[in-house]
Amino acid sequence: MKEEKQQTVLAIDPIVRGIGFTVFEGASNPIDWGVTNIRINKNYRSLVKVKKLIACYQPNVVVLEETNGSLRQDRIRKLIKSID
């Protein structure tokens, strides 16, 4: 039987302090996670962090929050759309 390679999933959660992330192999196996605190140029530096995570883990899927109708800060909504 052929062994299927599990997909790598990168979940991104922009937060007021910066950006949170979790990397999964398969549906329920977290392999890395963390929060990066960012004080200056939050959106730019958050995008740099996301690019580094994508380069490092090469995910098959990136999961982001849906922003339509969201009550999140305008800065965070713009960041999510930039990542998308």
PDB file of N, CA, C and O in Angstrom, chain B, residues numbered from 101:
ATOM      1  N   MET B 101       0.851  -1.186   0.000  1.00  0.00           N
ATOM      2  CA  MET B 101       0.000   0.000   0.000  1.00  0.00           C
ATOM      3  C   MET B 101       0.889   1.239   0.000  1.00  0.00           C
ATOM      4  O   MET B 101       1.853   1.315   0.762  1.00  0.00           O
ATOM      5  N   LYS B 102       0.571   2.193  -0.840  1.00  0.00           N
ATOM      6  CA  LYS B 102       1.350   3.421  -0.960  1.00  0.00           C
ATOM      7  C   LYS B 102       1.086   4.338   0.230  1.00  0.00           C
ATOM      8  O   LYS B 102      -0.063   4.631   0.558  1.00  0.00           O
ATOM      9  N   GLU B 103       2.167   4.787   0.872  1.00  0.00           N
ATOM     10  CA  GLU B 103       2.033   5.691   2.019  1.00  0.00           C
ATOM     11  C   GLU B 103       1.804   7.107   1.510  1.00  0.00           C
ATOM     12  O   GLU B 103       2.573   7.610   0.691  1.00  0.00           O
ATOM     13  N   GLU B 104       0.745   7.747   1.998  1.00  0.00           N
ATOM     14  CA  GLU B 104       0.439   9.119   1.596  1.00  0.00           C
ATOM     15  C   GLU B 104       1.226  10.098   2.451  1.00  0.00           C
ATOM     16  O   GLU B 104       1.310   9.945   3.670  1.00  0.00           O
ATOM     17  N   LYS B 105       1.801  11.099   1.808  1.00  0.00           N
ATOM     18  CA  LYS B 105       2.513  12.139   2.532  1.00  0.00           C
ATOM     19  C   LYS B 105       1.486  13.074   3.174  1.00  0.00           C
ATOM     20  O   LYS B 105       0.547  13.526   2.519  1.00  0.00           O
ATOM     21  N   GLN B 106       1.678  13.351   4.449  1.00  0.00           N
ATOM     22  CA  GLN B 106       0.754  14.245   5.136  1.00  0.00           C
ATOM     23  C   GLN B 106       0.994  15.679   4.697  1.00  0.00           C
ATOM     24  O   GLN B 106       2.130  16.093   4.464  1.00  0.00           O
ATOM     25  N   GLN B 107      -0.077  16.416   4.590  1.00  0.00           N
ATOM     26  CA  GLN B 107       0.036  17.815   4.216  1.00  0.00           C
ATOM     27  C   GLN B 107       0.549  18.644   5.383  1.00  0.00           C
ATOM     28  O   GLN B 107       0.269  18.354   6.546  1.00  0.00           O
ATOM     29  N   THR B 108       1.302  19.676   5.049  1.00  0.00           N
ATOM     30  CA  THR B 108       1.758  20.634   6.045  1.00  0.00           C
ATOM     31  C   THR B 108       0.838  21.844   5.984  1.00  0.00           C
ATOM     32  O   THR B 108       0.598  22.406   4.916  1.00  0.00           O
ATOM     33  N   VAL B 109       0.332  22.234   7.139  1.00  0.00           N
ATOM     34  CA  VAL B 109      -0.611  23.349   7.239  1.00  0.00           C
ATOM     35  C   VAL B 109       0.006  24.423   8.123  1.00  0.00           C
ATOM     36  O   VAL B 109       0.497  24.136   9.215  1.00  0.00           O
ATOM     37  N   LEU B 110      -0.023  25.658   7.643  1.00  0.00           N
ATOM     38  CA  LEU B 110       0.438  26.811   8.414  1.00  0.00           C
ATOM     39  C   LEU B 110      -0.771  27.674   8.739  1.00  0.00           C
ATOM     40  O   LEU B 110      -1.410  28.217   7.837  1.00  0.00           O
ATOM     41  N   ALA B 111      -1.087  27.803  10.023  1.00  0.00           N
ATOM     42  CA  ALA B 111      -2.193  28.647  10.473  1.00  0.00           C
ATOM     43  C   ALA B 111      -1.599  29.948  11.021  1.00  0.00           C
ATOM     44  O   ALA B 111      -0.726  29.926  11.888  1.00  0.00           O
ATOM     45  N   ILE B 112      -2.081  31.071  10.508  1.00  0.00           N
ATOM     46  CA  ILE B 112      -1.586  32.390  10.878  1.00  0.00           C
ATOM     47  C   ILE B 112      -2.687  33.143  11.621  1.00  0.00           C
ATOM     48  O   ILE B 112      -3.837  33.164  11.181  1.00  0.00           O
ATOM     49  N   ASP B 113      -2.333  33.759  12.748  1.00  0.00           N
ATOM     50  CA  ASP B 113      -3.298  34.547  13.519  1.00  0.00           C
ATOM     51  C   ASP B 113      -2.683  35.895  13.879  1.00  0.00           C
ATOM     52  O   ASP B 113      -1.965  36.000  14.874  1.00  0.00           O
ATOM     53  N   PRO B 114      -2.956  36.930  13.078  1.00  0.00           N
ATOM     54  CA  PRO B 114      -2.484  38.266  13.453  1.00  0.00           C
ATOM     55  C   PRO B 114      -3.172  38.719  14.736  1.00  0.00           C
ATOM     56  O   PRO B 114      -4.385  38.577  14.891  1.00  0.00           O
ATOM     57  N   ILE B 115      -2.388  39.259  15.640  1.00  0.00           N
ATOM     58  CA  ILE B 115      -2.907  39.724  16.925  1.00  0.00           C
ATOM     59  C   ILE B 115      -2.414  41.145  17.164  1.00  0.00           C
ATOM     60  O   ILE B 115      -1.560  41.643  16.431  1.00  0.00           O
ATOM     61  N   VAL B 116      -2.944  41.784  18.175  1.00  0.00           N
ATOM     62  CA  VAL B 116      -2.575  43.165  18.471  1.00  0.00           C
ATOM     63  C   VAL B 116      -1.069  43.291  18.711  1.00  0.00           C
ATOM     64  O   VAL B 116      -0.455  44.264  18.272  1.00  0.00           O
ATOM     65  N   ARG B 117      -0.475  42.324  19.397  1.00  0.00           N
ATOM     66  CA  ARG B 117       0.953  42.385  19.726  1.00  0.00           C
ATOM     67  C   ARG B 117       1.869  41.975  18.587  1.00  0.00           C
ATOM     68  O   ARG B 117       3.073  42.225  18.657  1.00  0.00           O
ATOM     69  N   GLY B 118       1.342  41.357  17.543  1.00  0.00           N
ATOM     70  CA  GLY B 118       2.185  40.884  16.452  1.00  0.00           C
ATOM     71  C   GLY B 118       1.503  39.796  15.652  1.00  0.00           C
ATOM     72  O   GLY B 118       0.490  40.036  14.996  1.00  0.00           O
ATOM     73  N   ILE B 119       2.074  38.571  15.710  1.00  0.00           N
ATOM     74  CA  ILE B 119       1.507  37.480  14.921  1.00  0.00           C
ATOM     75  C   ILE B 119       1.716  36.150  15.644  1.00  0.00           C
ATOM     76  O   ILE B 119       2.791  35.877  16.177  1.00  0.00           O
ATOM     77  N   GLY B 120       0.670  35.336  15.648  1.00  0.00           N
ATOM     78  CA  GLY B 120       0.760  33.993  16.191  1.00  0.00           C
ATOM     79  C   GLY B 120       0.686  32.997  15.045  1.00  0.00           C
ATOM     80  O   GLY B 120       0.105  33.287  13.999  1.00  0.00           O
ATOM     81  N   PHE B 121       1.274  31.825  15.243  1.00  0.00           N
ATOM     82  CA  PHE B 121       1.247  30.818  14.182  1.00  0.00           C
ATOM     83  C   PHE B 121       1.305  29.419  14.784  1.00  0.00           C
ATOM     84  O   PHE B 121       1.800  29.217  15.893  1.00  0.00           O
ATOM     85  N   THR B 122       0.788  28.461  14.022  1.00  0.00           N
ATOM     86  CA  THR B 122       0.938  27.045  14.334  1.00  0.00           C
ATOM     87  C   THR B 122       1.170  26.314  13.020  1.00  0.00           C
ATOM     88  O   THR B 122       0.516  26.595  12.016  1.00  0.00           O
ATOM     89  N   VAL B 123       2.105  25.375  13.040  1.00  0.00           N
ATOM     90  CA  VAL B 123       2.381  24.535  11.882  1.00  0.00           C
ATOM     91  C   VAL B 123       1.952  23.115  12.241  1.00  0.00           C
ATOM     92  O   VAL B 123       2.326  22.588  13.289  1.00  0.00           O
ATOM     93  N   PHE B 124       1.161  22.503  11.355  1.00  0.00           N
ATOM     94  CA  PHE B 124       0.674  21.140  11.556  1.00  0.00           C
ATOM     95  C   PHE B 124       1.188  20.233  10.449  1.00  0.00           C
ATOM     96  O   PHE B 124       1.314  20.652   9.298  1.00  0.00           O
ATOM     97  N   GLU B 125       1.482  18.999  10.803  1.00  0.00           N
ATOM     98  CA  GLU B 125       1.646  17.944   9.813  1.00  0.00           C
ATOM     99  C   GLU B 125       0.406  17.084   9.936  1.00  0.00           C
ATOM    100  O   GLU B 125       0.184  16.437  10.960  1.00  0.00           O
ATOM    101  N   GLY B 126      -0.390  17.080   8.900  1.00  0.00           N
ATOM    102  CA  GLY B 126      -1.672  16.392   8.983  1.00  0.00           C
ATOM    103  C   GLY B 126      -2.673  17.249   9.739  1.00  0.00           C
ATOM    104  O   GLY B 126      -2.423  18.416  10.039  1.00  0.00           O
ATOM    105  N   ALA B 127      -3.808  16.642  10.038  1.00  0.00           N
ATOM    106  CA  ALA B 127      -4.908  17.397  10.637  1.00  0.00           C
ATOM    107  C   ALA B 127      -4.738  17.699  12.114  1.00  0.00           C
ATOM    108  O   ALA B 127      -5.291  18.681  12.609  1.00  0.00           O
ATOM    109  N   SER B 128      -3.980  16.868  12.833  1.00  0.00           N
ATOM    110  CA  SER B 128      -3.966  17.038  14.285  1.00  0.00           C
ATOM    111  C   SER B 128      -2.587  16.895  14.925  1.00  0.00           C
ATOM    112  O   SER B 128      -2.487  16.580  16.111  1.00  0.00           O
ATOM    113  N   ASN B 129      -1.527  17.121  14.155  1.00  0.00           N
ATOM    114  CA  ASN B 129      -0.191  16.952  14.701  1.00  0.00           C
ATOM    115  C   ASN B 129       0.585  18.271  14.636  1.00  0.00           C
ATOM    116  O   ASN B 129       1.291  18.516  13.658  1.00  0.00           O
ATOM    117  N   PRO B 130       0.465  19.131  15.667  1.00  0.00           N
ATOM    118  CA  PRO B 130       1.222  20.382  15.642  1.00  0.00           C
ATOM    119  C   PRO B 130       2.723  20.102  15.803  1.00  0.00           C
ATOM    120  O   PRO B 130       3.136  19.334  16.671  1.00  0.00           O
ATOM    121  N   ILE B 131       3.527  20.744  14.943  1.00  0.00           N
ATOM    122  CA  ILE B 131       4.974  20.525  15.021  1.00  0.00           C
ATOM    123  C   ILE B 131       5.740  21.787  15.431  1.00  0.00           C
ATOM    124  O   ILE B 131       6.896  21.703  15.846  1.00  0.00           O
ATOM    125  N   ASP B 132       5.107  22.941  15.319  1.00  0.00           N
ATOM    126  CA  ASP B 132       5.736  24.194  15.764  1.00  0.00           C
ATOM    127  C   ASP B 132       4.649  25.226  15.980  1.00  0.00           C
ATOM    128  O   ASP B 132       3.607  25.179  15.327  1.00  0.00           O
ATOM    129  N   TRP B 133       4.881  26.153  16.884  1.00  0.00           N
ATOM    130  CA  TRP B 133       3.927  27.215  17.169  1.00  0.00           C
ATOM    131  C   TRP B 133       4.655  28.317  17.905  1.00  0.00           C
ATOM    132  O   TRP B 133       5.747  28.121  18.439  1.00  0.00           O
ATOM    133  N   GLY B 134       4.023  29.486  17.921  1.00  0.00           N
ATOM    134  CA  GLY B 134       4.625  30.588  18.652  1.00  0.00           C
ATOM    135  C   GLY B 134       3.925  31.900  18.405  1.00  0.00           C
ATOM    136  O   GLY B 134       2.982  31.993  17.620  1.00  0.00           O
ATOM    137  N   VAL B 135       4.408  32.907  19.094  1.00  0.00           N
ATOM    138  CA  VAL B 135       3.929  34.276  18.954  1.00  0.00           C
ATOM    139  C   VAL B 135       5.155  35.155  18.777  1.00  0.00           C
ATOM    140  O   VAL B 135       6.112  35.063  19.545  1.00  0.00           O
ATOM    141  N   THR B 136       5.121  35.999  17.767  1.00  0.00           N
ATOM    142  CA  THR B 136       6.185  36.966  17.542  1.00  0.00           C
ATOM    143  C   THR B 136       5.652  38.336  17.920  1.00  0.00           C
ATOM    144  O   THR B 136       4.719  38.837  17.293  1.00  0.00           O
ATOM    145  N   ASN B 137       6.239  38.943  18.940  1.00  0.00           N
ATOM    146  CA  ASN B 137       5.840  40.286  19.349  1.00  0.00           C
ATOM    147  C   ASN B 137       6.529  41.308  18.453  1.00  0.00           C
ATOM    148  O   ASN B 137       7.744  41.270  18.254  1.00  0.00           O
ATOM    149  N   ILE B 138       5.727  42.215  17.923  1.00  0.00           N
ATOM    150  CA  ILE B 138       6.240  43.236  17.004  1.00  0.00           C
ATOM    151  C   ILE B 138       5.724  44.588  17.480  1.00  0.00           C
ATOM    152  O   ILE B 138       4.529  44.757  17.723  1.00  0.00           O
ATOM    153  N   ARG B 139       6.631  45.542  17.610  1.00  0.00           N
ATOM    154  CA  ARG B 139       6.232  46.866  18.112  1.00  0.00           C
ATOM    155  C   ARG B 139       6.199  47.946  17.037  1.00  0.00           C
ATOM    156  O   ARG B 139       5.356  48.842  17.088  1.00  0.00           O
ATOM    157  N   ILE B 140       7.101  47.872  16.070  1.00  0.00           N
ATOM    158  CA  ILE B 140       7.216  48.918  15.048  1.00  0.00           C
ATOM    159  C   ILE B 140       6.964  48.301  13.679  1.00  0.00           C
ATOM    160  O   ILE B 140       7.386  47.174  13.418  1.00  0.00           O
ATOM    161  N   ASN B 141       6.276  49.033  12.800  1.00  0.00           N
ATOM    162  CA  ASN B 141       5.981  48.551  11.446  1.00  0.00           C
ATOM    163  C   ASN B 141       5.359  47.160  11.488  1.00  0.00           C
ATOM    164  O   ASN B 141       5.852  46.239  10.837  1.00  0.00           O
ATOM    165  N   LYS B 142       4.293  47.006  12.242  1.00  0.00           N
ATOM    166  CA  LYS B 142       3.719  45.692  12.524  1.00  0.00           C
ATOM    167  C   LYS B 142       3.354  44.911  11.269  1.00  0.00           C
ATOM    168  O   LYS B 142       3.692  43.733  11.160  1.00  0.00           O
ATOM    169  N   ASN B 143       2.668  45.548  10.317  1.00  0.00           N
ATOM    170  CA  ASN B 143       2.248  44.795   9.135  1.00  0.00           C
ATOM    171  C   ASN B 143       3.443  44.370   8.290  1.00  0.00           C
ATOM    172  O   ASN B 143       3.508  43.224   7.845  1.00  0.00           O
ATOM    173  N   TYR B 144       4.377  45.269   8.065  1.00  0.00           N
ATOM    174  CA  TYR B 144       5.550  44.935   7.259  1.00  0.00           C
ATOM    175  C   TYR B 144       6.343  43.801   7.906  1.00  0.00           C
ATOM    176  O   TYR B 144       6.685  42.822   7.243  1.00  0.00           O
ATOM    177  N   ARG B 145       6.631  43.930   9.180  1.00  0.00           N
ATOM    178  CA  ARG B 145       7.432  42.916   9.869  1.00  0.00           C
ATOM    179  C   ARG B 145       6.665  41.603  10.029  1.00  0.00           C
ATOM    180  O   ARG B 145       7.271  40.532  10.052  1.00  0.00           O
ATOM    181  N   SER B 146       5.342  41.678  10.139  1.00  0.00           N
ATOM    182  CA  SER B 146       4.532  40.456  10.184  1.00  0.00           C
ATOM    183  C   SER B 146       4.601  39.720   8.850  1.00  0.00           C
ATOM    184  O   SER B 146       4.712  38.495   8.820  1.00  0.00           O
ATOM    185  N   LEU B 147       4.535  40.467   7.744  1.00  0.00           N
ATOM    186  CA  LEU B 147       4.649  39.844   6.422  1.00  0.00           C
ATOM    187  C   LEU B 147       6.014  39.193   6.239  1.00  0.00           C
ATOM    188  O   LEU B 147       6.109  38.117   5.649  1.00  0.00           O
ATOM    189  N   VAL B 148       7.059  39.825   6.730  1.00  0.00           N
ATOM    190  CA  VAL B 148       8.402  39.233   6.668  1.00  0.00           C
ATOM    191  C   VAL B 148       8.422  37.912   7.431  1.00  0.00           C
ATOM    192  O   VAL B 148       8.984  36.928   6.950  1.00  0.00           O
ATOM    193  N   LYS B 149       7.818  37.884   8.610  1.00  0.00           N
ATOM    194  CA  LYS B 149       7.756  36.662   9.422  1.00  0.00           C
ATOM    195  C   LYS B 149       6.987  35.568   8.691  1.00  0.00           C
ATOM    196  O   LYS B 149       7.417  34.414   8.672  1.00  0.00           O
ATOM    197  N   VAL B 150       5.853  35.922   8.088  1.00  0.00           N
ATOM    198  CA  VAL B 150       5.051  34.936   7.362  1.00  0.00           C
ATOM    199  C   VAL B 150       5.851  34.363   6.191  1.00  0.00           C
ATOM    200  O   VAL B 150       5.826  33.154   5.959  1.00  0.00           O
ATOM    201  N   LYS B 151       6.555  35.215   5.456  1.00  0.00           N
ATOM    202  CA  LYS B 151       7.373  34.740   4.335  1.00  0.00           C
ATOM    203  C   LYS B 151       8.446  33.771   4.813  1.00  0.00           C
ATOM    204  O   LYS B 151       8.722  32.775   4.144  1.00  0.00           O
ATOM    205  N   LYS B 152       9.056  34.053   5.964  1.00  0.00           N
ATOM    206  CA  LYS B 152      10.074  33.154   6.526  1.00  0.00           C
ATOM    207  C   LYS B 152       9.460  31.811   6.919  1.00  0.00           C
ATOM    208  O   LYS B 152      10.055  30.760   6.681  1.00  0.00           O
ATOM    209  N   LEU B 153       8.274  31.847   7.517  1.00  0.00           N
ATOM    210  CA  LEU B 153       7.599  30.605   7.896  1.00  0.00           C
ATOM    211  C   LEU B 153       7.257  29.765   6.667  1.00  0.00           C
ATOM    212  O   LEU B 153       7.428  28.546   6.671  1.00  0.00           O
ATOM    213  N   ILE B 154       6.776  30.422   5.622  1.00  0.00           N
ATOM    214  CA  ILE B 154       6.433  29.713   4.386  1.00  0.00           C
ATOM    215  C   ILE B 154       7.691  29.112   3.755  1.00  0.00           C
ATOM    216  O   ILE B 154       7.666  27.971   3.295  1.00  0.00           O
ATOM    217  N   ALA B 155       8.782  29.867   3.732  1.00  0.00           N
ATOM    218  CA  ALA B 155      10.033  29.360   3.164  1.00  0.00           C
ATOM    219  C   ALA B 155      10.560  28.182   3.981  1.00  0.00           C
ATOM    220  O   ALA B 155      11.081  27.222   3.413  1.00  0.00           O
ATOM    221  N   CYS B 156      10.433  28.245   5.281  1.00  0.00           N
ATOM    222  CA  CYS B 156      10.954  27.201   6.158  1.00  0.00           C
ATOM    223  C   CYS B 156      10.139  25.907   6.063  1.00  0.00           C
ATOM    224  O   CYS B 156      10.708  24.826   5.908  1.00  0.00           O
ATOM    225  N   TYR B 157       8.822  26.014   6.155  1.00  0.00           N
ATOM    226  CA  TYR B 157       7.966  24.831   6.241  1.00  0.00           C
ATOM    227  C   TYR B 157       7.355  24.406   4.911  1.00  0.00           C
ATOM    228  O   TYR B 157       6.889  23.274   4.787  1.00  0.00           O
ATOM    229  N   GLN B 158       7.347  25.278   3.928  1.00  0.00           N
ATOM    230  CA  GLN B 158       6.761  25.000   2.614  1.00  0.00           C
ATOM    231  C   GLN B 158       5.392  24.325   2.747  1.00  0.00           C
ATOM    232  O   GLN B 158       5.201  23.199   2.286  1.00  0.00           O
ATOM    233  N   PRO B 159       4.442  25.021   3.380  1.00  0.00           N
ATOM    234  CA  PRO B 159       3.136  24.407   3.636  1.00  0.00           C
ATOM    235  C   PRO B 159       2.345  24.165   2.352  1.00  0.00           C
ATOM    236  O   PRO B 159       2.492  24.884   1.363  1.00  0.00           O
ATOM    237  N   ASN B 160       1.509  23.140   2.396  1.00  0.00           N
ATOM    238  CA  ASN B 160       0.567  22.882   1.312  1.00  0.00           C
ATOM    239  C   ASN B 160      -0.628  23.817   1.417  1.00  0.00           C
ATOM    240  O   ASN B 160      -1.262  24.154   0.416  1.00  0.00           O
ATOM    241  N   VAL B 161      -0.928  24.234   2.653  1.00  0.00           N
ATOM    242  CA  VAL B 161      -2.100  25.064   2.935  1.00  0.00           C
ATOM    243  C   VAL B 161      -1.722  26.135   3.948  1.00  0.00           C
ATOM    244  O   VAL B 161      -1.012  25.862   4.916  1.00  0.00           O
ATOM    245  N   VAL B 162      -2.203  27.363   3.718  1.00  0.00           N
ATOM    246  CA  VAL B 162      -2.075  28.438   4.702  1.00  0.00           C
ATOM    247  C   VAL B 162      -3.487  28.813   5.128  1.00  0.00           C
ATOM    248  O   VAL B 162      -4.333  29.115   4.286  1.00  0.00           O
ATOM    249  N   VAL B 163      -3.743  28.795   6.427  1.00  0.00           N
ATOM    250  CA  VAL B 163      -5.068  29.073   6.973  1.00  0.00           C
ATOM    251  C   VAL B 163      -5.073  30.476   7.566  1.00  0.00           C
ATOM    252  O   VAL B 163      -4.221  30.828   8.382  1.00  0.00           O
ATOM    253  N   LEU B 164      -6.064  31.278   7.131  1.00  0.00           N
ATOM    254  CA  LEU B 164      -6.240  32.648   7.614  1.00  0.00           C
ATOM    255  C   LEU B 164      -7.685  32.861   8.023  1.00  0.00           C
ATOM    256  O   LEU B 164      -8.585  32.165   7.553  1.00  0.00           O
ATOM    257  N   GLU B 165      -7.896  33.816   8.891  1.00  0.00           N
ATOM    258  CA  GLU B 165      -9.248  34.189   9.319  1.00  0.00           C
ATOM    259  C   GLU B 165      -9.978  34.879   8.174  1.00  0.00           C
ATOM    260  O   GLU B 165      -9.377  35.644   7.420  1.00  0.00           O
ATOM    261  N   GLU B 166     -11.269  34.610   8.045  1.00  0.00           N
ATOM    262  CA  GLU B 166     -12.120  35.323   7.091  1.00  0.00           C
ATOM    263  C   GLU B 166     -12.361  36.725   7.636  1.00  0.00           C
ATOM    264  O   GLU B 166     -12.744  36.877   8.796  1.00  0.00           O
ATOM    265  N   THR B 167     -12.143  37.745   6.819  1.00  0.00           N
ATOM    266  CA  THR B 167     -12.258  39.121   7.313  1.00  0.00           C
ATOM    267  C   THR B 167     -13.590  39.783   6.985  1.00  0.00           C
ATOM    268  O   THR B 167     -13.867  40.863   7.506  1.00  0.00           O
ATOM    269  N   ASN B 168     -14.421  39.182   6.146  1.00  0.00           N
ATOM    270  CA  ASN B 168     -15.719  39.790   5.821  1.00  0.00           C
ATOM    271  C   ASN B 168     -16.586  39.836   7.068  1.00  0.00           C
ATOM    272  O   ASN B 168     -16.850  38.808   7.692  1.00  0.00           O
ATOM    273  N   GLY B 169     -17.022  41.028   7.425  1.00  0.00           N
ATOM    274  CA  GLY B 169     -17.859  41.203   8.605  1.00  0.00           C
ATOM    275  C   GLY B 169     -17.097  41.114   9.919  1.00  0.00           C
ATOM    276  O   GLY B 169     -17.703  41.073  10.989  1.00  0.00           O
ATOM    277  N   SER B 170     -15.785  41.083   9.842  1.00  0.00           N
ATOM    278  CA  SER B 170     -14.957  40.951  11.037  1.00  0.00           C
ATOM    279  C   SER B 170     -14.930  42.244  11.841  1.00  0.00           C
ATOM    280  O   SER B 170     -14.984  43.337  11.277  1.00  0.00           O
ATOM    281  N   LEU B 171     -14.848  42.113  13.143  1.00  0.00           N
ATOM    282  CA  LEU B 171     -14.727  43.273  14.015  1.00  0.00           C
ATOM    283  C   LEU B 171     -13.265  43.560  14.360  1.00  0.00           C
ATOM    284  O   LEU B 171     -12.979  44.395  15.218  1.00  0.00           O
ATOM    285  N   ARG B 172     -12.335  42.860  13.686  1.00  0.00           N
ATOM    286  CA  ARG B 172     -10.917  43.050  13.943  1.00  0.00           C
ATOM    287  C   ARG B 172     -10.488  44.461  13.544  1.00  0.00           C
ATOM    288  O   ARG B 172     -11.148  45.112  12.735  1.00  0.00           O
ATOM    289  N   GLN B 173      -9.380  44.927  14.115  1.00  0.00           N
ATOM    290  CA  GLN B 173      -8.839  46.242  13.780  1.00  0.00           C
ATOM    291  C   GLN B 173      -8.586  46.340  12.284  1.00  0.00           C
ATOM    292  O   GLN B 173      -8.304  45.342  11.621  1.00  0.00           O
ATOM    293  N   ASP B 174      -8.691  47.550  11.768  1.00  0.00           N
ATOM    294  CA  ASP B 174      -8.442  47.780  10.350  1.00  0.00           C
ATOM    295  C   ASP B 174      -7.043  47.314   9.958  1.00  0.00           C
ATOM    296  O   ASP B 174      -6.867  46.726   8.891  1.00  0.00           O
ATOM    297  N   ARG B 175      -6.045  47.569  10.807  1.00  0.00           N
ATOM    298  CA  ARG B 175      -4.674  47.158  10.518  1.00  0.00           C
ATOM    299  C   ARG B 175      -4.585  45.642  10.349  1.00  0.00           C
ATOM    300  O   ARG B 175      -3.912  45.154   9.441  1.00  0.00           O
ATOM    301  N   ILE B 176      -5.249  44.916  11.203  1.00  0.00           N
ATOM    302  CA  ILE B 176      -5.196  43.460  11.141  1.00  0.00           C
ATOM    303  C   ILE B 176      -5.943  42.941   9.916  1.00  0.00           C
ATOM    304  O   ILE B 176      -5.482  42.001   9.270  1.00  0.00           O
ATOM    305  N   ARG B 177      -7.084  43.535   9.588  1.00  0.00           N
ATOM    306  CA  ARG B 177      -7.810  43.131   8.378  1.00  0.00           C
ATOM    307  C   ARG B 177      -6.953  43.350   7.137  1.00  0.00           C
ATOM    308  O   ARG B 177      -6.930  42.508   6.240  1.00  0.00           O
ATOM    309  N   LYS B 178      -6.242  44.489   7.082  1.00  0.00           N
ATOM    310  CA  LYS B 178      -5.356  44.758   5.947  1.00  0.00           C
ATOM    311  C   LYS B 178      -4.208  43.758   5.884  1.00  0.00           C
ATOM    312  O   LYS B 178      -3.825  43.319   4.800  1.00  0.00           O
ATOM    313  N   LEU B 179      -3.660  43.396   7.039  1.00  0.00           N
ATOM    314  CA  LEU B 179      -2.580  42.424   7.079  1.00  0.00           C
ATOM    315  C   LEU B 179      -3.059  41.067   6.554  1.00  0.00           C
ATOM    316  O   LEU B 179      -2.374  40.433   5.751  1.00  0.00           O
ATOM    317  N   ILE B 180      -4.221  40.628   7.002  1.00  0.00           N
ATOM    318  CA  ILE B 180      -4.756  39.335   6.544  1.00  0.00           C
ATOM    319  C   ILE B 180      -4.950  39.359   5.032  1.00  0.00           C
ATOM    320  O   ILE B 180      -4.615  38.390   4.351  1.00  0.00           O
ATOM    321  N   LYS B 181      -5.485  40.450   4.504  1.00  0.00           N
ATOM    322  CA  LYS B 181      -5.667  40.544   3.050  1.00  0.00           C
ATOM    323  C   LYS B 181      -4.326  40.561   2.321  1.00  0.00           C
ATOM    324  O   LYS B 181      -4.229  40.057   1.202  1.00  0.00           O
ATOM    325  N   SER B 182      -3.302  41.127   2.932  1.00  0.00           N
ATOM    326  CA  SER B 182      -1.960  41.140   2.324  1.00  0.00           C
ATOM    327  C   SER B 182      -1.372  39.740   2.260  1.00  0.00           C
ATOM    328  O   SER B 182      -0.678  39.403   1.301  1.00  0.00           O
ATOM    329  N   ILE B 183      -1.639  38.932   3.255  1.00  0.00           N
ATOM    330  CA  ILE B 183      -1.127  37.568   3.287  1.00  0.00           C
ATOM    331  C   ILE B 183      -1.874  36.709   2.270  1.00  0.00           C
ATOM    332  O   ILE B 183      -1.280  35.857   1.609  1.00  0.00           O
ATOM    333  N   ASP B 184      -3.168  36.938   2.151  1.00  0.00           N
ATOM    334  CA  ASP B 184      -4.014  36.177   1.249  1.00  0.00           C
ATOM    335  C   ASP B 184      -3.529  36.376  -0.158  1.00  0.00           C
ATOM    336  O   ASP B 184      -4.103  35.820  -1.094  1.00  0.00           O
TER     337      ASP B 184
END
